[in-house]
Amino acid sequence: MIRTALLAAAALTAASPALAQKKAPATAVAAPAAPAQPGAGDWRTPNLDDVLVIDTNKGRIIVEMLPEIAPAHVQRIKELTRSGFYDGRAFFRVIDNFMDQTGDPQDDGTGGSDKPDLVQEFLFRLGQDSGFVQAADQNVSQVGFIKSVPVMSQSPMLMAMTADGRISAWPLYCPGVAAMARAQDPDSANSQFFLMRYAYPSLEKRYTGWGRVIAGLDVVRAIKVGEPVAAPQDKMDKVRILADIPAAERPKVRVIDPGSAWFKAEIANVRSRMGADFTACEIRIPSEVK
């Protein structure tokens, strides 16, 4: 079966013509100053078992996986990683301003693992215990973050009306978001995945997002472009779970806590600066790797 993801490559179009510049309002309100550097209490250490370390020939990419939003897909990524399945795999389909696709043993988009295909997890159930931090209330929906992943959901007011006290939610396809590739069948994801180079909202609720790059987005954007990529292709030399790396060589990773004071100030700054054009993709997610 051909497993090449239907990532809407044909939908990549030229940018719309620039709109005529509008006059600035007579009483413009200054945006708040950008928050200072995060303090010691603004950071969190991700679960070592939920961090994917991808060493490529272009550099290291670190992805935080979120079983909260796609448990079966995260489990698959972990199983394949621990079996060495991803070591040496090529980035065979890479579209600038879009995404990098990899994870195929055939390195051409036609293969997968010997494990059964996965049932899609395009949506997940969001509850009061999900660790969601709101960035914007849009009345009929809300936008925010669970750990490093930007998320949109139904209005939280609906929680009181559902049998399980939860509402439907889905990840937003911002830069760095990691998701599973698939064929036409929604339940055909297997081993191939892709990393977003830039935002691409049309993928929302159509593919299973399972994590986000928290370090190495510059590496993601440096991967050689092509559809397919001409030889020599860039490769994932070694893929490991952070918890499995020997302590002596294990990188120390921390990432901003979405519940922190710094992050709340960053949200306020971006919302003030962007106004009606606000998008969660513009909110920074600082990280440190030592």
MIDREN-249492 format. One record per residue (C-alpha): z, y, x; residue in one letter. Coordinates in steps of 0.05 Angstrom, whole numbers, plus 5000, padded with zeros to 4 digits. Last residue first. Layout:
BEGIN
ZYXa/...
This chain:
BEGIN
555754295456k/552154415390v/553855015348e/551355165277s/549755775236p/547055675164i/543556335148r/541856525077i/534456685067e/532956005035c/537956174981a/532856644951t/533857354926f/527657724902d/531458084847a/535658434900g/533658224970m/538458645012r/544258604964s/543457854954r/542857745029v/549058145046n/553257834991a/551257135013i/552957295085e/559757565064a/561156925026k/559056535087f/563856915133w/569656815085a/568656065086s/566755605029g/559855475057p/563055225121d/558655395181i/556654815225v/559954435282r/557153925329v/560053635393k/554653235427p/556352505442r/555452325515e/562552105532a/564051895461a/558551375460p/553351535406i/554451125344d/558151665305a/552352145316l/547451665282i/541551545328r/534051665334v/530651595402k/523751795426d/521652125361m/514452265378k/509252815388d/502252555381q/497452495439p/492852415404a/490452815345a/495252955287v/492452725221p/492653225189e/494653605252g/500154035282v/504053875345k/511553935336i/514154635356a/516554805285r/521254215283v/523654395353v/525255105330d/529054795272l/533254445325g/540254485296a/542754415224i/536554055199v/537953875126r/539453265084g/537252765031w/531753094991g/528252604944t/521352864923y/518653154858r/524653534832k/523054114879e/516654014920l/513454644891s/518855064926p/515855024996y/520255375048a/518355305121y/517954755173r/520754235125m/522453565155l/519052945129f/520752215115f/517451535118q/521750925109s/521050685037n/519551174982a/515450844926s/519650994864d/515851624843p/509351224845d/503951664874q/506051494946a/512551714978r/515652145032a/523152235034m/526452905047a/529653325101a/530854065089v/529754475152g/526555075119p/528155105045c/526054584994y/531554684944l/535854084929p/536953834857w/542253884803a/543553584734s/550353724703i/557053364702r/562853274654g/560752544646d/559252584571a/556253284577t/558353894537m/563854174581a/559254134641m/554154554605l/557655204625m/555855024697p/548755244682s/543654734706q/543154634780s/539954914843m/541954684913v/541554934984p/543754395034v/548554545091s/554954325056k/553354334982i/550355014972f/548755504917g/544155684860v/545855694786q/541955574723s/541155844652v/545356454668n/542456574738q/549156534774d/547956634848a/550956374913a/555555844884q/559155364930v/558654644908f/563854164936g/561953624887s/568853564853d/567254034796q/561153614781g/553753564800l/549752964780r/543652834823f/536252964815l/530152734854f/533552074870e/527551614866q/528450854864v/527350594934l/521950124959d/524349444983p/525849335057k/520549065104d/519449775130s/513550225116g/506250325131g/500050715112t/501851405136g/498551365205d/504051195255d/503650455235q/511250385240p/511751005194d/517751465201g/514252135209t/511952755170q/512853475195d/512654015140m/509654645110f/507955305146n/504054875195d/502154185170i/504253575210v/501952875195r/502952345249f/509752545277f/510151905317a/515451355317r/518251155385g/525150975358d/525150995282y/526450255270f/532050205320g/536149775272s/541550315267r/536350825247t/533450375193l/540250245162e/542350975167k/535851235135i/536550715080r/543850915065q/541651645061v/536251445012h/541051054968a/546351604967p/541752194951a/545752824933i/552852654955e/550052195010p/548452845046l/545352765115m/546253315168e/540253325214v/540253465288i/533553565324i/533153505399r/527253705443g/519653685446k/519152955468n/523752805410t/531152625406d/533252565334i/540752585321v/542552415249l/549352655224v/552852315166d/557051815205d/559952385247l/562452735184n/560853475194p/565753925232t/567054565194r/566855295216w/569355935184d/576555855208g/574855995281a/571256635264g/563956715247p/560157285282q/560257935243a/557557975173p/551258385161a/552959085138a/552759185063p/546159415034a/545460165022a/544360364950v/537960754938a/538661364893t/531561624886a/528660934883p/523660784939a/516460884918k/512660234909k/507859964960q/501559674929a/501858924928l/499458534988a/493858054973p/496357344960s/497256905019a/491856385031a/492955714998t/496655075013l/495954704947a/491254204977a/496953955021a/500853784958a/505853334993l/503252684964l/506652265016a/502551735053t/505151065032r/498550695025i/500050005000m/
